Amino acid sequence: MKYAWVGCLLFGGVLFASPQDSESNVNARYTVETVILSGKGWTADLQSETTDKISSGLRHQLVAIIGQKLNPAVLDSLGQSLKKELRAREVTHRIARGTSPEHVRVEFEVKPARGSVGMSVTQFVYDSKQGWSGSGEASFSLAQNTFAFGLVSDGDWLPERYAGISARYENRRLGTDRVSLRFQFESYHEQWNTATITDLAAHPKTTSDLYRSRQDFEPTATISLARPLTLMVGARIERFESEVPAAPTAASNAVITTLRYHRRVEGSDTQQDLDADASLHAATNLLDSDFVYAMRSAGIRYQLRHGKHVVMDNAWAGILSGRAPLCDRFSLGNTYYLRGWNKYEIDPLGGNRAVHNSVEYHYGAFQIFYDTGAVWDEGQPAVPRHSLGVGIRESALSLAVAFPIRSGHVEPIVMMGILP
Amino acid sequence: MASLAAPLFPAWGADSLGVTYDGDNLHVSAADLHFVTGKTLQRLKDGAEVAYVAQLTLFYDRFVTPFKRKETRFLVSYDIWGEDKFAVTMPGPSPLSAKDLSAPGMEAWCLGNVWITAAGIRADREFWLQFEMVSGSPKELSRVLGDSGISVDLIDLFSRLPASDNRLTLQAGPLRLADLTRTPGRGRNG
């Protein structure tokens, strides 16, 4: 008997799941007026506003049903896509009367996951001059709280190769959606390039002495001032253990602040993103810092996407006054700035002045870029450098060959891996 | 009428099952049966479509060995722009449907389309009748079945459906065609 019952339900299920669903729902005759997304503390009416909660691709799919006849099967599919993309515990939808007769509102409600565990590789790159660099972290999220523990070995970003651990706690909603809190701790051991050691011996007062390890503690709060504008304020407390065993530990304690702006404009077949930021790091004796310096930097990034075509420009400049430790000086000639150049050849100690611009064009996975920039110390002449590169990039996976533009021999640098 | 009528899962309010005979087919009625209630009603008012599967089973013994069975499926939706109006469709090669029904009207329409042939049953032979009904979203029903293949039994199936107000089993018997209330029909078996 039970088999027969199951059989009839199975047959019924096949029928129920058929395309006639949308025809049998009496509301399929009504037109979708708008689509509203809501989650814990946020709502977005997709007819009149954009949201950065979801990808532009999924947003296009949701907006596409506005003005069309209601199709319940499509709503189920979109709900599943939202659940997957937002890693939500559940996404439900309901239909309500619109403001015009015979029109309906579709409302998706996103219920966030209670807890999640994840592991991610945040960077894994090979540079034929700097070697391998990689970082990854394991994270645990519970409601708005995230705990993360990471491992890093990086010879790409700074004038030093550093390896060690990081730990992070983040509260993405401190009482209100406008404020988030973050505590980060890092502990690294350093390795120094011969060029850096030699250059530091020749210019000992330029920056800190070499150190064999450093620990950073960085508590910060990010406040959403207005919808596209956020302000990050906090502190960076660093300790440096000297290469000389008996030497005292040096401290660099700074107040840090960054103002960020992000705006996305979406047309029918184009998407434009504008990002800008300005930062100030100030280390003073008042904070019991052995290093006294002020670092100011600003950047602007523009991206235009049209189908498979993407054009980007990324401009950035920084000024450092005072004496900052090696890890806080500007460095170009890595997988992000002046690609194709060797940072130890340009300036093995880094500089206290830097300016850089990068223009990129992507067609699908194919990419071509042109970098130009200079890094120097105050009072010295700035030497502009240029590089060209081609490669393929699919999501975070990248393989590129970059050529420094200079007289004499051409020595390309190969870069590949997972880039942020 | 039935000499015994017992609800096993009385979540939809019915506690008795009436059985009538039109000369060809057996029909059921339950005065207090309201299966559009609670969470199911809320889902309907949120624009979702709800599937109902009704099954009638006949036994020559006390609900052990079935000899005849018929299932009927309904897809119910609530008109967002109507005044508490429902629409119902019986899917199939020749679908039947009705619109602008009140909740009691829609329930009556569904129950009126639940029947099973009495062909082959002698007028004086005792038999038992079981009426079962289950509801869920069309996908829920197919997913529950898809998870476990055919080894799931009815109780297990019910327990795995998400809503608590989505099941009903009513039983009646022993019955004899000769004793049942006659309703208009061809009277071939009478």
Chai-1 contact restraints between the chains, C-beta under 6 A:
chainA,res_idxA,chainB,res_idxB,connection_type,confidence,min_distance_angstrom,max_distance_angstrom,comment,restraint_id
A,M1,B,P66,contact,1.0,0.0,6.0,A-B,restraint_1
A,K2,B,D153,contact,1.0,0.0,6.0,A-B,restraint_2
A,K2,B,L154,contact,1.0,0.0,6.0,A-B,restraint_3
A,Y3,B,I150,contact,1.0,0.0,6.0,A-B,restraint_4
A,A4,B,R69,contact,1.0,0.0,6.0,A-B,restraint_5
A,W5,B,L154,contact,1.0,0.0,6.0,A-B,restraint_6
A,V6,B,I150,contact,1.0,0.0,6.0,A-B,restraint_7
A,C8,B,E71,contact,1.0,0.0,6.0,A-B,restraint_8
A,L9,B,V53,contact,1.0,0.0,6.0,A-B,restraint_9
A,L9,B,L141,contact,1.0,0.0,6.0,A-B,restraint_10
A,L9,B,L145,contact,1.0,0.0,6.0,A-B,restraint_11
A,L10,B,L145,contact,1.0,0.0,6.0,A-B,restraint_12
A,G12,B,V53,contact,1.0,0.0,6.0,A-B,restraint_13
A,G12,B,R73,contact,1.0,0.0,6.0,A-B,restraint_14
A,G13,B,L141,contact,1.0,0.0,6.0,A-B,restraint_15
A,G13,B,S142,contact,1.0,0.0,6.0,A-B,restraint_16
A,G13,B,L145,contact,1.0,0.0,6.0,A-B,restraint_17
A,L15,B,P91,contact,1.0,0.0,6.0,A-B,restraint_18
A,F16,B,A51,contact,1.0,0.0,6.0,A-B,restraint_19
A,F16,B,P138,contact,1.0,0.0,6.0,A-B,restraint_20
A,A17,B,P138,contact,1.0,0.0,6.0,A-B,restraint_21
A,A17,B,S142,contact,1.0,0.0,6.0,A-B,restraint_22
A,S24,B,L75,contact,1.0,0.0,6.0,A-B,restraint_23
A,S24,B,T89,contact,1.0,0.0,6.0,A-B,restraint_24
A,N25,B,E49,contact,1.0,0.0,6.0,A-B,restraint_25
A,N25,B,S77,contact,1.0,0.0,6.0,A-B,restraint_26
A,V26,B,S77,contact,1.0,0.0,6.0,A-B,restraint_27
A,V26,B,D79,contact,1.0,0.0,6.0,A-B,restraint_28
A,V26,B,A87,contact,1.0,0.0,6.0,A-B,restraint_29
A,N27,B,G47,contact,1.0,0.0,6.0,A-B,restraint_30
A,N27,B,I80,contact,1.0,0.0,6.0,A-B,restraint_31
A,R94,B,D46,contact,1.0,0.0,6.0,A-B,restraint_32
A,R94,B,G47,contact,1.0,0.0,6.0,A-B,restraint_33
A,I95,B,G47,contact,1.0,0.0,6.0,A-B,restraint_34
A,I95,B,I80,contact,1.0,0.0,6.0,A-B,restraint_35
A,R97,B,I80,contact,1.0,0.0,6.0,A-B,restraint_36
A,V104,B,I80,contact,1.0,0.0,6.0,A-B,restraint_37
